[in-house]
Amino acid sequence: MSEIDVFGFIGMNRSIFATFVLCGVLMPLVVVIVAYLFRHFSTVVRGGAMVSTLIGVVMLTFFTMSAQNAFFMMLTTLSGMAGAGSEVATNFLSSAGMPIGETISQPGWMMALSLVQVIINFVLTIYVFLFARWENS
């Protein structure tokens, strides 16, 4: 695999990651709209919709984190190429302030932030489907 191949994979990965992040940003809005539209249905129907939404939150989180982990694996591959003497990889990583010839891993705060987001999405999803009172509707 050449450096160009890795750069191509990184570009595709970032495109996929951006799509997942956009979905993650829009998902809470969709959850509120669906919960509002389902407000007059029985608790069983709203509960089913809630469970479906929670599964979607978990899947979206899983796919987003997988894309992010793949990105850091590609950066580690590029770092290894730079450590083996690749001038293109060395220039790229040096300009980004990344280590040469070392494993590049995701910062811990990124993982913690993802976990906090999932917890918030879970709590708010349960609230809007089962406990929210939609006054004036």
C-alpha positions as CSV (number, residue, x, y, z in Angstrom):
1,M,0.0,0.0,0.0
2,S,1.3,3.4,-0.9
3,E,0.9,6.7,0.8
4,I,-1.5,7.8,-1.9
5,D,-3.7,4.8,-1.0
6,V,-3.7,5.7,2.7
7,F,-4.6,9.3,1.9
8,G,-7.5,8.1,-0.3
9,F,-8.7,5.9,2.5
10,I,-8.5,8.7,5.0
11,G,-10.5,11.0,2.7
12,M,-13.2,8.4,2.2
13,N,-13.2,7.8,6.0
14,R,-13.6,11.4,6.8
15,S,-16.5,11.7,4.4
16,I,-18.3,8.7,6.1
17,F,-17.5,10.1,9.5
18,A,-18.9,13.5,8.6
19,T,-22.1,11.9,7.4
20,F,-22.5,10.0,10.6
21,V,-21.8,13.2,12.6
22,L,-24.5,15.0,10.6
23,C,-26.9,12.1,11.3
24,G,-26.0,12.4,15.0
25,V,-26.8,16.1,15.0
26,L,-30.1,15.7,13.2
27,M,-31.2,12.6,15.1
28,P,-32.4,14.5,18.3
29,L,-34.5,16.8,16.2
30,V,-36.1,13.8,14.5
31,V,-36.7,12.1,17.9
32,V,-38.5,15.1,19.2
33,I,-40.7,15.4,16.1
34,V,-41.6,11.7,16.1
35,A,-42.3,11.8,19.8
36,Y,-44.6,14.8,19.3
37,L,-46.4,13.1,16.4
38,F,-46.8,9.9,18.5
39,R,-48.1,11.8,21.6
40,H,-51.7,10.5,21.3
41,F,-50.8,6.9,20.8
42,S,-50.8,4.3,23.6
43,T,-47.8,3.8,25.9
44,V,-47.1,0.5,24.1
45,V,-46.7,2.2,20.7
46,R,-44.7,5.1,22.1
47,G,-42.5,2.6,24.0
48,G,-41.9,0.6,20.8
49,A,-40.9,3.7,19.0
50,M,-38.7,4.7,21.9
51,V,-36.9,1.3,21.8
52,S,-36.4,1.6,18.1
53,T,-34.9,5.0,18.5
54,L,-32.6,3.8,21.3
55,I,-31.4,1.0,19.0
56,G,-30.7,3.7,16.4
57,V,-28.7,5.8,18.9
58,V,-26.6,2.8,19.8
59,M,-26.0,1.8,16.1
60,L,-25.2,5.4,15.1
61,T,-22.7,5.6,18.0
62,F,-21.2,2.3,17.0
63,F,-20.7,3.2,13.4
64,T,-19.4,6.7,14.2
65,M,-16.9,5.3,16.7
66,S,-15.8,2.6,14.2
67,A,-15.2,5.2,11.5
68,Q,-13.2,7.3,14.0
69,N,-11.1,4.2,15.1
70,A,-10.4,3.3,11.5
71,F,-9.2,6.9,11.0
72,F,-6.7,6.6,13.8
73,M,-5.6,3.2,12.5
74,M,-4.9,4.8,9.1
75,L,-2.9,7.6,10.8
76,T,-0.9,4.9,12.6
77,T,-0.2,3.2,9.3
78,L,0.9,6.5,7.8
79,S,3.1,7.1,10.9
80,G,4.7,3.7,10.3
81,M,5.4,4.6,6.7
82,A,6.9,7.8,7.9
83,G,9.1,5.9,10.3
84,A,10.2,3.7,7.5
85,G,11.4,6.7,5.5
86,S,8.4,7.9,3.5
87,E,9.0,11.6,2.8
88,V,5.3,12.3,1.9
89,A,4.0,10.7,5.1
90,T,6.7,12.5,7.2
91,N,5.9,15.9,5.7
92,F,2.1,15.3,6.3
93,L,2.4,14.2,9.9
94,S,5.1,16.8,10.7
95,S,2.9,19.6,9.4
96,A,0.0,18.3,11.5
97,G,2.2,18.0,14.6
98,M,1.7,14.2,14.9
99,P,4.4,11.7,15.9
100,I,6.5,9.8,13.4
101,G,6.8,6.1,13.7
102,E,4.5,5.8,16.7
103,T,0.9,4.6,17.3
104,I,-1.5,7.5,17.0
105,S,-4.6,6.9,19.2
106,Q,-7.8,8.7,19.9
107,P,-7.6,11.1,22.8
108,G,-9.5,9.9,26.0
109,W,-11.7,13.0,26.1
110,M,-13.1,12.0,22.7
111,M,-14.3,8.7,24.0
112,A,-15.6,10.3,27.2
113,L,-17.5,12.9,25.1
114,S,-19.1,10.2,23.0
115,L,-20.2,8.3,26.1
116,V,-21.8,11.5,27.6
117,Q,-23.6,12.2,24.3
118,V,-25.0,8.6,24.3
119,I,-26.2,9.0,27.9
120,I,-27.9,12.3,27.1
121,N,-29.6,10.9,24.0
122,F,-30.8,7.9,26.0
123,V,-32.3,10.0,28.8
124,L,-33.9,12.6,26.5
125,T,-35.3,9.9,24.2
126,I,-36.9,8.1,27.1
127,Y,-38.3,11.4,28.5
128,V,-39.8,12.7,25.2
129,F,-41.5,9.4,24.4
130,L,-42.8,8.4,27.8
131,F,-42.9,11.4,30.2
132,A,-43.1,14.6,28.2
133,R,-46.4,16.5,28.5
134,W,-47.2,18.2,25.2
135,E,-49.4,21.0,26.4
136,N,-51.5,23.0,24.0
137,S,-51.5,20.2,21.4
